[in-house]
Amino acid sequence: MTHTAIQKLPIWFIVVGVLALIWNTIGIMAYISQAYMSDELIAQLPEADQQMFASLPVWYTGAFAIAVFAGTLGSLALVMRKKWASILLLASLIAAVAQMSYLTFVLKMANTMTALVVIIGFALVLLAKSANNRGWLS
């Protein structure tokens, strides 16, 4: 029986993993606050925002959910040093790109956060791939 030795992990990797976990947990809170916004709260929004929320396609909400929940699980997998972090973080990135594309090209609501979500998602995918290639994940 052979065992693959896991290389010593640099401390910065755990710090980045924990920060990614916090980032994605904040994303879950944003998702829950949007997906479960009460009718009373929506009624208090400006008319344009009410129409925007009413017209969001189901796939958009699904992409939002996949982005934040897969991102959170992928970040947790990074902290736990699991290879499957790459798959979850890639799924999160794909969903985030779909969601942010809709915001950018259909709703014309792109801002700094739109780009930041995609950049961080891409960086986490690269980090997971690099960590796997270096033998930091099992």
Residue, then its C-alpha position, 0 to 999 in steps of 0.5 A: m500500500t502506498h501513501t502520498a505524502i502531503q507537503k507542509l502547508p504554508i500558513w498564508f494558505i490557511v489564512v486565505g482559505v479562512l478569508a475565502l470562507i468568510w467572503n462566501t459566508i457573507g455571500i450566503m447572507a446576501y443570497i438569503s436576504q435577497a431570495y427571501m425578501s418579504d413582500e412588505l420589504i419589497a413594497q418599500l423599495p423604489e418602483a424600479d427596484q420592485q420591478m427588477f426583483a419581480s423580473l429576475p429569472v429563476w435561473y439567476t436566483g439559482a446561479f446566485a445560490i450555486a455561486v455562494f453555497a459551492g463557494t462556501l463549501g469549496s473554501l471549507a474544503l480548502v481549509m480542510r485540505k481536500k482536493w474536491a475544493s477545485i470542483l466546488l470553486l469552479a462551479s461557484l465561479i461558473a455560476a457567479v460569471a452567469q449571475m454577474s453577466y446578467l447584472t452587467f449586460v441585461l440589468k446594466m447594474a455592473n459595479t466594482m463588486t460585480a468585478l470583484v466577485v468574478i476576480i476573487g472566484f477566479a483567484l480561488v479556482l487558481l489557488a485550489k489548482s495550484a495547491n493540488n499541484r503542489g500536493w497540499l490537498s488530499 
